[in-house]
Amino acid sequence: MRKIFTPIIILMTLAVQINCSAPPTFARTTYLNSVNNDDAQVYFQSGIAKGKINDFVGAISDFSKAVSLNENFTQSYWARGLAKAKIADFAGAVEDFSKVIEINPNMQNAYFMRGLSKKEMKDYTGAVEDLTQEISINPKNKDAYLIRGICKKELELYQSAIDDFNRTLYFDYQNIEAYYYKAGCEWKMDDLDAAVNDYSKVISLNSNYANAYYNRACIRWNLNDYNGAVDDFTKTISLNKDDADAYFLRGLSYLLKDEYKLAVEDLEHARNISLLDENYELYEGIMEFINVVKTGDTKSISSVKVPNKSNN
């Protein structure tokens, strides 16, 4: 299964949260007990202002000054963690969210944000642990189930991941990402009919979801449904005209339908795209299949299984 075309953009969430003076679950605290606390507030507000204009490096600097003046300034640790995530310093974000948890271990969203950061670091086991803790604090956090499911998928815990995606769908039955990733797990478990159904659900919710068409086409290929595969690869190509894989596999589908002219056109188109992309491995593979067309030996092609491209 290919990468999700509209991936979970964690940073969109972060951008919203950093524009707030405090996470919604925090009780607001007035830091007016000392000159240091007054100065810490000034730096904190300055960091928030810089975050709003996407100056995250400057924001981090200000939040660091705030916590140097007030080592228990939870809001600044939180905001600095968000800003670090925005510049892909996920290890630094983990440190800041850990500090938030140290100060307030029962705060909603702290384990969630640390889990998200660990996921970006590919520490899937650590992310699952944090997201499980978040769910124990806030069992209605549908995003925690979703992200935990994605991490479990990476750990090849497919059935457990499906359970999490179903939990997300319990709270949000139109969650496209939950259907998409659930289909990927079902594909891995060879439950191809279920995977087709879930990719179809994705498409019903977003008719321009190119990768859902592509993945469904691959499964239909594996089910020897070459007409269905051609239809889905055609839709993929209409949404992404430079998709060499889609042209290549549609060409093979045409070949197995004995539509040789269309097969050659697609294979040659895929070959040209792969050459422009300097994808020489794909280029050489396509040349082999073009030679197969010339010899008319399609039996070997029909036995090929299109793999699940699991890096989503």
Contacts in CASP RR format, 6 or more apart in sequence:
PFRMAT RR
TARGET T0000
AUTHOR 0000-0000-0000
METHOD contacts of the structure
MODEL  1
MRKIFTPIIILMTLAVQINCSAPPTFARTTYLNSVNNDDAQVYFQSGIAK
GKINDFVGAISDFSKAVSLNENFTQSYWARGLAKAKIADFAGAVEDFSKV
IEINPNMQNAYFMRGLSKKEMKDYTGAVEDLTQEISINPKNKDAYLIRGI
CKKELELYQSAIDDFNRTLYFDYQNIEAYYYKAGCEWKMDDLDAAVNDYS
KVISLNSNYANAYYNRACIRWNLNDYNGAVDDFTKTISLNKDDADAYFLR
GLSYLLKDEYKLAVEDLEHARNISLLDENYELYEGIMEFINVVKTGDTKS
ISSVKVPNKSNN
1 183 0 8 1.000
1 184 0 8 1.000
1 187 0 8 1.000
1 211 0 8 1.000
1 215 0 8 1.000
1 218 0 8 1.000
1 308 0 8 1.000
1 309 0 8 1.000
1 310 0 8 1.000
1 311 0 8 1.000
1 312 0 8 1.000
2 211 0 8 1.000
2 214 0 8 1.000
2 215 0 8 1.000
2 245 0 8 1.000
2 309 0 8 1.000
2 311 0 8 1.000
2 312 0 8 1.000
3 211 0 8 1.000
3 311 0 8 1.000
3 312 0 8 1.000
4 177 0 8 1.000
4 180 0 8 1.000
4 181 0 8 1.000
4 211 0 8 1.000
4 312 0 8 1.000
5 209 0 8 1.000
5 210 0 8 1.000
5 211 0 8 1.000
5 212 0 8 1.000
6 176 0 8 1.000
6 177 0 8 1.000
6 206 0 8 1.000
6 209 0 8 1.000
7 312 0 8 1.000
8 146 0 8 1.000
8 147 0 8 1.000
8 150 0 8 1.000
8 177 0 8 1.000
10 85 0 8 1.000
10 116 0 8 1.000
10 120 0 8 1.000
11 85 0 8 1.000
11 86 0 8 1.000
14 82 0 8 1.000
14 85 0 8 1.000
14 86 0 8 1.000
15 86 0 8 1.000
17 23 0 8 1.000
17 82 0 8 1.000
18 48 0 8 1.000
18 51 0 8 1.000
18 52 0 8 1.000
18 56 0 8 1.000
18 59 0 8 1.000
18 79 0 8 1.000
18 82 0 8 1.000
18 83 0 8 1.000
18 86 0 8 1.000
19 48 0 8 1.000
19 51 0 8 1.000
19 52 0 8 1.000
20 48 0 8 1.000
21 28 0 8 1.000
21 44 0 8 1.000
21 45 0 8 1.000
21 48 0 8 1.000
21 75 0 8 1.000
22 28 0 8 1.000
22 75 0 8 1.000
22 78 0 8 1.000
23 75 0 8 1.000
23 78 0 8 1.000
23 107 0 8 1.000
23 109 0 8 1.000
25 107 0 8 1.000
25 108 0 8 1.000
25 109 0 8 1.000
26 74 0 8 1.000
26 75 0 8 1.000
26 78 0 8 1.000
26 107 0 8 1.000
29 75 0 8 1.000
31 37 0 8 1.000
31 38 0 8 1.000
31 40 0 8 1.000
31 41 0 8 1.000
31 70 0 8 1.000
31 73 0 8 1.000
32 38 0 8 1.000
32 41 0 8 1.000
36 69 0 8 1.000
36 70 0 8 1.000
37 69 0 8 1.000
37 70 0 8 1.000
39 69 0 8 1.000
40 65 0 8 1.000
40 66 0 8 1.000
40 67 0 8 1.000
40 69 0 8 1.000
40 70 0 8 1.000
40 73 0 8 1.000
40 76 0 8 1.000
41 66 0 8 1.000
43 62 0 8 1.000
43 63 0 8 1.000
43 65 0 8 1.000
43 66 0 8 1.000
43 69 0 8 1.000
43 76 0 8 1.000
44 62 0 8 1.000
44 63 0 8 1.000
44 66 0 8 1.000
44 73 0 8 1.000
44 75 0 8 1.000
44 76 0 8 1.000
44 79 0 8 1.000
46 62 0 8 1.000
47 58 0 8 1.000
47 59 0 8 1.000
47 62 0 8 1.000
47 63 0 8 1.000
47 66 0 8 1.000
47 79 0 8 1.000
48 59 0 8 1.000
48 79 0 8 1.000
50 56 0 8 1.000
50 58 0 8 1.000
50 59 0 8 1.000
50 62 0 8 1.000
51 58 0 8 1.000
51 59 0 8 1.000
51 83 0 8 1.000
54 86 0 8 1.000
56 83 0 8 1.000
56 84 0 8 1.000
56 86 0 8 1.000
56 87 0 8 1.000
57 87 0 8 1.000
59 79 0 8 1.000
59 80 0 8 1.000
59 83 0 8 1.000
60 80 0 8 1.000
60 83 0 8 1.000
60 84 0 8 1.000
60 87 0 8 1.000
63 76 0 8 1.000
63 77 0 8 1.000
63 79 0 8 1.000
63 80 0 8 1.000
63 83 0 8 1.000
64 80 0 8 1.000
66 73 0 8 1.000
66 76 0 8 1.000
67 73 0 8 1.000
67 76 0 8 1.000
67 77 0 8 1.000
67 80 0 8 1.000
70 76 0 8 1.000
72 103 0 8 1.000
74 100 0 8 1.000
74 103 0 8 1.000
74 104 0 8 1.000
77 96 0 8 1.000
77 97 0 8 1.000
77 99 0 8 1.000
77 100 0 8 1.000
77 103 0 8 1.000
78 96 0 8 1.000
78 97 0 8 1.000
78 100 0 8 1.000
78 110 0 8 1.000
78 113 0 8 1.000
80 96 0 8 1.000
81 92 0 8 1.000
81 93 0 8 1.000
81 96 0 8 1.000
81 97 0 8 1.000
81 113 0 8 1.000
81 117 0 8 1.000
82 93 0 8 1.000
82 113 0 8 1.000
84 90 0 8 1.000
84 92 0 8 1.000
84 93 0 8 1.000
84 96 0 8 1.000
85 93 0 8 1.000
85 113 0 8 1.000
85 116 0 8 1.000
85 117 0 8 1.000
85 120 0 8 1.000
88 120 0 8 1.000
90 117 0 8 1.000
90 118 0 8 1.000
90 120 0 8 1.000
90 121 0 8 1.000
91 117 0 8 1.000
91 121 0 8 1.000
92 117 0 8 1.000
93 113 0 8 1.000
93 114 0 8 1.000
93 117 0 8 1.000
94 114 0 8 1.000
94 117 0 8 1.000
94 118 0 8 1.000
94 121 0 8 1.000
97 110 0 8 1.000
97 111 0 8 1.000
97 113 0 8 1.000
97 114 0 8 1.000
97 115 0 8 1.000
97 117 0 8 1.000
98 114 0 8 1.000
100 107 0 8 1.000
100 110 0 8 1.000
101 107 0 8 1.000
101 110 0 8 1.000
101 111 0 8 1.000
101 114 0 8 1.000
104 110 0 8 1.000
106 137 0 8 1.000
107 137 0 8 1.000
108 134 0 8 1.000
108 137 0 8 1.000
108 138 0 8 1.000
108 141 0 8 1.000
109 134 0 8 1.000
109 138 0 8 1.000
110 134 0 8 1.000
111 130 0 8 1.000
111 131 0 8 1.000
111 133 0 8 1.000
111 134 0 8 1.000
111 137 0 8 1.000
112 130 0 8 1.000
112 131 0 8 1.000
112 134 0 8 1.000
112 138 0 8 1.000
112 141 0 8 1.000
112 143 0 8 1.000
112 144 0 8 1.000
112 147 0 8 1.000
114 130 0 8 1.000
115 126 0 8 1.000
115 127 0 8 1.000
115 130 0 8 1.000
115 131 0 8 1.000
115 134 0 8 1.000
115 147 0 8 1.000
116 127 0 8 1.000
116 147 0 8 1.000
118 124 0 8 1.000
118 126 0 8 1.000
118 127 0 8 1.000
118 130 0 8 1.000
119 127 0 8 1.000
119 147 0 8 1.000
119 150 0 8 1.000
119 151 0 8 1.000
122 154 0 8 1.000
124 151 0 8 1.000
124 152 0 8 1.000
124 154 0 8 1.000
124 155 0 8 1.000
125 151 0 8 1.000
125 155 0 8 1.000
127 147 0 8 1.000
127 148 0 8 1.000
127 151 0 8 1.000
128 148 0 8 1.000
128 151 0 8 1.000
128 152 0 8 1.000
128 155 0 8 1.000
131 144 0 8 1.000
131 145 0 8 1.000
131 147 0 8 1.000
131 148 0 8 1.000
131 151 0 8 1.000
132 148 0 8 1.000
134 141 0 8 1.000
134 144 0 8 1.000
135 141 0 8 1.000
135 144 0 8 1.000
135 145 0 8 1.000
135 148 0 8 1.000
138 144 0 8 1.000
140 171 0 8 1.000
142 167 0 8 1.000
142 168 0 8 1.000
142 170 0 8 1.000
142 171 0 8 1.000
142 172 0 8 1.000
142 175 0 8 1.000
143 168 0 8 1.000
145 164 0 8 1.000
145 165 0 8 1.000
145 167 0 8 1.000
145 168 0 8 1.000
145 171 0 8 1.000
146 164 0 8 1.000
146 165 0 8 1.000
146 168 0 8 1.000
146 175 0 8 1.000
146 177 0 8 1.000
146 178 0 8 1.000
146 181 0 8 1.000
148 164 0 8 1.000
149 160 0 8 1.000
149 161 0 8 1.000
149 164 0 8 1.000
149 165 0 8 1.000
149 181 0 8 1.000
150 161 0 8 1.000
150 181 0 8 1.000
152 158 0 8 1.000
152 160 0 8 1.000
152 161 0 8 1.000
152 164 0 8 1.000
153 161 0 8 1.000
153 181 0 8 1.000
153 184 0 8 1.000
153 185 0 8 1.000
153 188 0 8 1.000
156 188 0 8 1.000
158 185 0 8 1.000
158 186 0 8 1.000
158 188 0 8 1.000
158 189 0 8 1.000
159 185 0 8 1.000
159 189 0 8 1.000
161 181 0 8 1.000
161 182 0 8 1.000
161 185 0 8 1.000
162 182 0 8 1.000
162 185 0 8 1.000
162 186 0 8 1.000
165 178 0 8 1.000
165 179 0 8 1.000
165 181 0 8 1.000
165 182 0 8 1.000
165 185 0 8 1.000
166 178 0 8 1.000
166 182 0 8 1.000
168 175 0 8 1.000
168 178 0 8 1.000
169 175 0 8 1.000
169 178 0 8 1.000
169 179 0 8 1.000
169 182 0 8 1.000
172 178 0 8 1.000
174 205 0 8 1.000
176 202 0 8 1.000
176 205 0 8 1.000
176 206 0 8 1.000
176 209 0 8 1.000
179 198 0 8 1.000
179 199 0 8 1.000
179 201 0 8 1.000
179 202 0 8 1.000
179 205 0 8 1.000
180 198 0 8 1.000
180 199 0 8 1.000
180 202 0 8 1.000
180 209 0 8 1.000
180 211 0 8 1.000
180 212 0 8 1.000
180 312 0 8 1.000
181 312 0 8 1.000
182 198 0 8 1.000
183 194 0 8 1.000
183 195 0 8 1.000
183 196 0 8 1.000
183 197 0 8 1.000
183 198 0 8 1.000
183 199 0 8 1.000
183 202 0 8 1.000
183 212 0 8 1.000
183 215 0 8 1.000
184 195 0 8 1.000
184 198 0 8 1.000
184 215 0 8 1.000
184 308 0 8 1.000
184 310 0 8 1.000
184 312 0 8 1.000
186 192 0 8 1.000
186 194 0 8 1.000
186 195 0 8 1.000
186 198 0 8 1.000
187 195 0 8 1.000
187 215 0 8 1.000
187 219 0 8 1.000
187 308 0 8 1.000
188 308 0 8 1.000
188 310 0 8 1.000
192 219 0 8 1.000
192 222 0 8 1.000
192 223 0 8 1.000
195 215 0 8 1.000
195 216 0 8 1.000
195 219 0 8 1.000
196 216 0 8 1.000
196 219 0 8 1.000
196 220 0 8 1.000
196 223 0 8 1.000
199 212 0 8 1.000
199 213 0 8 1.000
199 215 0 8 1.000
199 216 0 8 1.000
199 219 0 8 1.000
200 216 0 8 1.000
202 209 0 8 1.000
202 212 0 8 1.000
203 209 0 8 1.000
203 212 0 8 1.000
203 213 0 8 1.000
203 216 0 8 1.000
206 212 0 8 1.000
208 239 0 8 1.000
210 235 0 8 1.000
210 236 0 8 1.000
210 239 0 8 1.000
210 240 0 8 1.000
210 243 0 8 1.000
211 236 0 8 1.000
213 232 0 8 1.000
213 233 0 8 1.000
213 235 0 8 1.000
213 236 0 8 1.000
213 239 0 8 1.000
214 232 0 8 1.000
214 233 0 8 1.000
214 236 0 8 1.000
214 243 0 8 1.000
214 245 0 8 1.000
214 246 0 8 1.000
216 232 0 8 1.000
217 228 0 8 1.000
217 229 0 8 1.000
217 230 0 8 1.000
217 231 0 8 1.000
217 232 0 8 1.000
217 233 0 8 1.000
217 236 0 8 1.000
217 246 0 8 1.000
217 249 0 8 1.000
217 250 0 8 1.000
218 229 0 8 1.000
218 249 0 8 1.000
218 306 0 8 1.000
218 308 0 8 1.000
219 306 0 8 1.000
220 226 0 8 1.000
220 228 0 8 1.000
220 229 0 8 1.000
220 232 0 8 1.000
221 229 0 8 1.000
221 249 0 8 1.000
221 252 0 8 1.000
221 253 0 8 1.000
221 306 0 8 1.000
222 305 0 8 1.000
222 306 0 8 1.000
224 302 0 8 1.000
226 253 0 8 1.000
226 256 0 8 1.000
226 257 0 8 1.000
227 257 0 8 1.000
229 249 0 8 1.000
229 250 0 8 1.000
229 253 0 8 1.000
230 250 0 8 1.000
230 253 0 8 1.000
230 254 0 8 1.000
230 257 0 8 1.000
233 246 0 8 1.000
233 247 0 8 1.000
233 249 0 8 1.000
233 250 0 8 1.000
233 253 0 8 1.000
234 250 0 8 1.000
236 243 0 8 1.000
236 246 0 8 1.000
237 243 0 8 1.000
237 246 0 8 1.000
237 247 0 8 1.000
237 250 0 8 1.000
240 246 0 8 1.000
242 273 0 8 1.000
243 273 0 8 1.000
244 270 0 8 1.000
244 273 0 8 1.000
244 274 0 8 1.000
244 277 0 8 1.000
244 279 0 8 1.000
244 282 0 8 1.000
245 270 0 8 1.000
245 282 0 8 1.000
247 266 0 8 1.000
247 267 0 8 1.000
247 269 0 8 1.000
247 270 0 8 1.000
247 273 0 8 1.000
248 266 0 8 1.000
248 267 0 8 1.000
248 270 0 8 1.000
248 282 0 8 1.000
248 286 0 8 1.000
248 289 0 8 1.000
249 306 0 8 1.000
250 266 0 8 1.000
251 262 0 8 1.000
251 263 0 8 1.000
251 265 0 8 1.000
251 266 0 8 1.000
251 267 0 8 1.000
251 270 0 8 1.000
252 263 0 8 1.000
252 267 0 8 1.000
252 289 0 8 1.000
252 301 0 8 1.000
252 304 0 8 1.000
254 260 0 8 1.000
254 262 0 8 1.000
254 263 0 8 1.000
254 266 0 8 1.000
255 263 0 8 1.000
255 289 0 8 1.000
255 292 0 8 1.000
255 293 0 8 1.000
255 298 0 8 1.000
255 301 0 8 1.000
256 298 0 8 1.000
256 301 0 8 1.000
256 302 0 8 1.000
258 298 0 8 1.000
260 293 0 8 1.000
263 293 0 8 1.000
264 290 0 8 1.000
264 293 0 8 1.000
267 286 0 8 1.000
267 289 0 8 1.000
267 290 0 8 1.000
267 293 0 8 1.000
268 290 0 8 1.000
270 282 0 8 1.000
270 286 0 8 1.000
271 283 0 8 1.000
271 286 0 8 1.000
271 287 0 8 1.000
271 290 0 8 1.000
274 280 0 8 1.000
274 282 0 8 1.000
274 283 0 8 1.000
274 286 0 8 1.000
275 283 0 8 1.000
289 301 0 8 1.000
292 298 0 8 1.000
292 300 0 8 1.000
292 301 0 8 1.000
END
